[in-house]
Amino acid sequence: MKYKRNQYSEGVSICSFIIAGILIYLGVNDIFVPIWVGSGINWWGFVWLGIAAAIIIGQIAALANKSKLRNAVLYEYEEHPEATIEKISQNTGITVRDVQAIVLDLKGDGSLRGKFSSTTGQLKHAEIIKKSQGEVSEGKVVYCPNCGTAKVKESAVFCSYCGTKL
């Protein structure tokens, strides 16, 4: 996995997919419309299709790389539960800004639980939650994936704080 600066934050863009769609439309029109009219193929259509393919492939690669970066940070917290953001950044080679974004995403997902110390910056009470089909292994507290509130009743289907389905 090759990492570039701020790659996590600037990864996938919906706007890029929209631009690729427009280029596909232009390419198909440049290739097939002149054939139906009888004036031959406009070769610029292949250029538009090539650019669109490059954009789509780049966005799919960014999406795949984003999950690899998340897994790398999660693995570091599994190995060193009380590590600081800076230490994770040094170990993985990911910028501090991207590690912070990944940690927020992992906490928002419910994959990482814990609070950071305001004096040392270390993650205290780190808990890595392994998800298997939306359930957590027995003996662990289940948290709401939306707000992080602990599940109070075992029979609860919805979060008592925000109403999200558990």
N, C-alpha and C positions, 0 to 999 in steps of 0.2 A: 504494500500500500504506500503510494507516494503522496505526501501531504504538502499542500501549498498554503501559504499564509491566508488566514480568514476563510478557509475553504468551507468550513461548517456553516458559518453565518451567511455566506453568499452562495450557497449551494443551488438548490432547485428553484426555478422561477416559472410561475404560471405564464407570465408574459412571454417567455421564450417559446413555450408550447404554442401560444397564440400566433406568434410570428412565424413559427415553423408551419402551422396550418395555413397561413396566408401564402407562404412560399410554395407549399404543395399545391394549393389551388392555382396559383399563377403558372407553376410548372406544368400541371395537367392541361390547363387551358392552352398554353403555348405549344404543347406537343399534339394534342388531339383535335382541337378546334380547326387548325389549318388543314388537317387531314380530311375532316368532314367537308370542308369548303372546297377542297381540291387543290390547294396551293402548296402542298408539301409540309414537311416537318419544320418547325421553328426550333432550332437546336438550343436556343436559350432556355427552353423548358427543362432540359437536363441539368443546366447550371442551377436553376432555382430548386429543383428536386435534390440535387447534391448538397446545397447549402442547408435545406430543411432537414435532410438526413443527418448532417453533421450536428446540427443544433439538438435534435432529438437524442442522438447517441450520447452527446455530451451531458444532457440533462439526466438521462438514465444512469450514466456512470457517476454523476454527482449524487444521485439518490442512493446508489449502492454504496458509495464511499461514505456517505453520511452515517449509515448504519454501522459500518466498520469502525468509524471514529467513536460512536456511542459505545460499542462493545469494548473498545480499547480502554476508554475511561472507566467503564463499569468493571472491567477486569482489574485495573489498577486499584480501585476501591475494594475489590475482593481481597487482593493481596495485601494492601496497606490500608486498613479501614480508617485510620486517623490521619491520613495524608492531607496536606494542604493543596489548594488549587495550584500554587506555584510548583510544588513537588510533582504533582501529576503532570504538569506542563513539561517539566524537565525530563521525566521518565518517558513520556510518549512523544515528545517533540511537537506537540500541538500548542498553539499559542494560548496564553492565559485567557484571552477574550473568548476563544472558541471553547476552552475547557469550561469556562463559566456558563456559556450558552448550553453546552452539553449537559452539565450538572442540573441546570434549571429544567431542561427537557426531561431528563431522567427522573427528577423529583416530580415533575408534572405528570409523567407517565405512571408513577407509582412504583418504578423499578428501584429507586433509591430513597431511603428514609434516613433522616438524621438532621442535626442542626450544627451550624458552624460556630466555633468559639469566637467571641468578639475580641479576645486578647491574642490568641495564637493563630487563628485562622484554620485550625484543624477541624475535621468533621468529627463531631462527638456522637456517640450512640449510632454509629453507622449500621444500617441494615439493608442488605441487598435482597430484593424480593424477586424470586424466580417465578415467572408466570408460565403456567401450563394450562392452556385453554381457559384463561380468565380466573383461575382459582389459585389459591396459595396453599402450600402444603400444610397439613394439620399441625396445630401447636403454635402457629404464628397468627398474629393479629392481621385482619383484613382491613385495608384502608380504601377509602373512596378514591378512584382514579382522578376525579375532578378536583376535589378540594383537600384531600388528605386526611379527612376525619376518620377516626377509627370506627369500625363497625361495632355497634353496641350490642345488638341482639344477633344470635347465630341465625335466626330465621329471617332476618331483614333482607329484603330484596332491593330496597332503595336506601340511599344515604339519608340519615335523619337531619343533616345540616343543609345540603343543597338539593336533594331530591334526585340525584343521578342514579341510574340503575347500576347496581353492584355486580 
